[in-house]
Amino acid sequence: MKNEQTEVIKDMEFLLNELHKEWERPGEVKSSVSIPYEKVEEISRKLNVIVYETQQSADSDGLAFKQSIAKSKQCYVLLRIMRKIVKGKGKCDRQAVNAEFVIELDGEESKLFKEMFAELLK
């Protein structure tokens, strides 16, 4: 019995690792968003807080497995957005341009980004 439980745990860990790899990859570009350079720090701070809070809630013992997985996936989507913003900001910094830059988002990224930052980018 214990050997079967160990095997199930190993299988679940493998499955989660495979999901994490898949979640790290963005999907097909569905939209693009123009980000004013002066808003980057504010957006980055907000994203950091959201990722931290989401991960904390995903790790809590009170959540059902499905809820925990959904929150974990949301963190990966947010981290993809953060990487794109950092890359865009870095490109602006190298070119000594500080007006704005465009990031391309897949469907999941676009939905989350618009929910969180629609007011900020008006």
Phi, psi and omega in degrees: 000314180296323179296321178294319178296318178298318180295319179296317178299316178297320178296319178295319178298318177299313180301315179296320177298320178293320176298317180299318178299317181293319181292337179288338183271126176288156178271196179294139181296127179247333180203169173229152182231134176269126182246118176296135183305322183289347179265353186301312182298317179296316178296316181298316179299314181297318178298318178301315180296315182297316179298315180300311182295321179295317179294321177299316180289327177293328181275352183290151183284343185282348184274146172290160182304314182298319179295319180297317179295318180298319179291322177297317178298318179301321178299318180296320178296315179297321178294325176297318178297316180301317179298320180294321179293315179299318179297315179297318178296318179299321178296318177297317180298317180294326181271000181056039177245131180230042179267288179195168176215163184247135172243145178263136185235144172278182185301313180295316180297316182299314181299310180297315182299315181295322177298322187271328191235013180302315181293321184293327186262009179286000000 
